[in-house]
Amino acid sequence: MLEMNFKTKNVVNKLIKRFFDELLLKNDENLLKLTFSKNVSQEDVNLLLSSYDKEDLNGTHFLLIDYLQKEHGNIDIPENLKFPIANFLRLQKLQNLKVISHFKKIGNGINSKNIPFMIMKGGVMKFLRPNYLRAMGDIDVLVPEQYFEETKKIPAEIGYEYMDFVNSIDLHPKNSEEGTVDIHGWIEMGTDYKYERTINSDLFSRAKEETVFGVNALVPCNEDLFFLTLVNTAKNLRAKTSPHSAVFSLSDCKYLIDSKENFDWNIVIENSKKTKTEAQVVFTVKFINTIVPNLIPEEFLKSLISEKDLRNYCKEVTFTRYIYNPLQVKSRDEKFVEDVKNLKDFGNYIALKFTYKILKRFRKNKNFMHIVYDIFEKFG
């Protein structure tokens, strides 16, 4: 179904480039490509790392450089980077241990009620690949939907408070914003609840019971984890939540494919169709493969989505992420209101508020989003 012609490439690549410009410094793409290269020399590493300004390096870079070393055990890193990287990794390990300690307490509380639960996202990847450090602000778990209301009662019994959302609760110690565990009744994927819930029983039926950080938990099969990684990356990119987790999805996806003999692509396809996330899956694979070509086989994509639907998805993401959301933030900016000092400023303010109200009123209408997208690309 999907054949990338010039028009498709134009719309898709524009969105990919926008995400690139936000997520990656000029050398980050080369760092990722080097990590996944089959043959890496010390000269390659020295040349790449010397091209960074030390001020540009952050925690994400330190983790990626650590991944590079683990993937290619024969290479070393420059002396001037060894201490800051080691120090960051030490601090991150301590932070992760705090999160894991909360997970043990909450997980044991759920175990005591004989409620099955599944560990997901970065938490499960940390369990599967203990030598590959992850930045874990919290650990996400999934319970069967019929147990969700019962599970919500457990945190208060063991000393936690929570924020209540439609499909999840976000747990914190009392009088603290410290990250702990998010408990989900189903997984938000950016489609619709009635579709997102359709694979819950499948996820649990294919999961394997393990002792995870000292707690009895279910671990999804590789194919389900691969699918969830793709849709979660698409959601994070669209909503600008945990944006740098997108770069770690490359390593996660490669590991999940390579570590499973006879990886069953049909599971990924069926999950995508049941949850109506075909566009998210196709786009994220193309996003990842644009960074590191051929990292994920694209053969399975052909049965998922038409080029028209992929274009429309990219238009809708662009509308939400780069048109509506910035205008929403701007219209609520108190400083902007304070800066209105003359008629011209007042006119601009009224125009902005009016435009925002129109976009807010029709933001879920797909035809409207496509029209605004075309105007944005032509005049924006």
Secondary structure, DSSP 8 states (H G I E B T S, - for coil): -----HHHHHHHHHHHHHHHHHH--TTHHHHHHHHT-S---HHHHHHHHHTS-GGG--HHHHHHHHHHHHH-TT----HHHHHHHHHHHHHHHHHHHHHHHHHHHHHHHHHHTT---EEEHHHHHHHH-TTS----S-EEEE--GGGHHHHTTHHHHTTEEEEE-SSEEEEEETT-----EEEESS---SS-HHHHGGGHHHHHHH-EEEEETTEEEEE--HHHHHHHHHHHHHHHHHHTSSTTHHHHHHHHHHHHHHTSTT--HHHHHHHHHHHT-HHHHHHHHHHHHHHSTTSS--GGGGGT--HHHHHHHHHHHHIIIIIIHHHHHHHT-HHHHHT--SHHHHHHHHHHHHHHHHHHHHTT-HHHHHHHHHHHHHH-
